[in-house]
Amino acid sequence: MSTSVVVVDYGIGNVFSVCNALKQAGCEPNLTRAASDILSADKVILPGVGAFGRAIGALRDLGLDETLRRFVDTGRPFLGICIGMQLLMDRSTEFGEHTGLGFIPGIVDRIPGTAKDGAPLRVPHISWGEVSPAAEVSPEAWNATPLANGADPDCFYFVHSYHCTPSDPAHRLAVVDYGGNPITAAVRRDNLMGVQFHPERSGPAGLGFLERFINL
């Protein structure tokens, strides 16, 4: 029996490139904003690019914030990508204060503008980066995620100015180094996972990640 995967269509960003990548990874995603389709899916993916405030506003205007909450309560796998990951947090400081979905306690803050040696860093962070387990993550926990079993280490494509800082360090799954600063690359709590990088723009590593998520 095939897995039903919904990509949430809320008018923010890169939904078609995500859908195309999922097709290459072996599934036929359903791009939709219909609550019934979202709630009946085996897995849900929330993509997004741009500003946090606009993204959370679009979700709320469509009533999708509560639909996603109901899906998360089922315990089935949920993946946020880029802004979709940041929306999982309590709040963001991007262009003012904005309240997020609150699925993972924590804040979205601007990434550091200086390296550990004091050199200036370009913001936004636009680069390929090696993703590795956060300090608090055990090998057993890591191996239970779609980030495991890829290349060692995997490189993914990042474009962002803000990153997530979970209140509980145990919810920080992966990091990427930026000037000696460990920037949050992925978060996880129970059936929720978010990645700051763009798997749909990350070549074979990204497709492998999506394939492993589909097959959870």
C-alpha positions, 0 to 999 in steps of 0.5 A: 500500500502506497504512502499518502504524502500531503504538501501543504499549499498555503501560498508561500514559496517553493511548493512545486519544487518540493513536489517535484523532488518528492516525485523523484524520491518515489511518491506522488504528493498531494498538494492541497490546503483541504483539511480533510486531505491533510487530516487523512494523510499518512505524512504531512510536509509544510514547506515555505520561504520568505518571512515568518510573519507572512507565513504564519499569517497565511496559515492562520488566514486559511485556518490551517494552523488548527488543521495542522495541530489536529494532524500533529495530535494523531502522532503521524510524521510531520516535516517542516522545511525552512520557514515551515520548520521555523513556524513550529516554534513558539515565536520569531523575532524576524521583523518584530515579534510573531507567534508561531504554531508552538509545537516545539517550545523555543524562539527563532532568532537572527543567526550570528553576524560574526564568526567565533574569531570575530570576523564578519559573516554574511547574513543571510547564510547562503551555502552548502553545509555539512549537517551533523548531530547536535551535542545532545543527540545520542547515536540511537536517536540520530539513527531513528531519523531520516538524516541517518544512513546517508553520506557521512557527512551529508551536505545540504543547501541553506538559504536563511537569516534566522534559525531555531533555538529550542527551549529544550536542547534535546529538541535540537537534532542537527547543526551546521557550522557557520564561522564556528557557530553551530547553527540549528539545521534540524529540530525534532520532537516526537512525530515532528521534524523540521529542517532549515536546509532545502532538501529539494535543492540539495541534489542526491543528499536531499532526495535521499533524505526525502525518500527516508522520510517517506519510508518512515 
